[in-house]
Amino acid sequence: TNQRTLSFWRNIVLPVELITHTYRESEWVEFSFSVDEARSQAALNAQVAAKSRIPLDAELGEVMLEVVEGTEAIGVRATIETIEEIGRFQPLGVEVSVTRGATTSGH
C-alpha cells in the first residue's frame, strides 16, 4: 500500500490523498528430496552462493564442503580458498638515501 498527499492541495485544508494498493499473486511450492539428493542440492546451492561473491580476477583454490544436518533440514557450508591481489605497489614520492649505515630522507 502506497499513500501520499497531493502537493497542489497543500494550501487548502481538504482531506485529499491518493491511495494505491498493489497485489501480487504468490504460489507455495514444496520439494521433497531423498537425503542424498538434498545433500547434493545443498552443496550445489552453497557453491553457487559462495562463488557469486568471489571477484572475477581471483584464482580459485581448494573447495571445502561441510554438511550440516538438522532434524528437518540439511545444509552445506562451502569454503572456497582464493588467491587474489589485495594490494598494489605505489611509490610514496619520498626519496631515501643510505650513507654509512645512516638513513636520511628528503622530500
Long-range contacts (C-beta under 8 A, 24 or more apart in sequence): 35-74, 38-74, 39-67, 39-74, 39-76, 42-67, 42-74, 42-75, 42-76, 43-67, 43-76, 43-78, 45-76, 46-75, 46-76, 46-77, 46-78, 47-78, 47-80, 49-78, 50-78, 50-79, 50-80, 51-80, 54-80, 54-82, 55-82, 55-84, 57-84, 57-85, 58-82, 58-83, 58-84, 59-83, 59-84
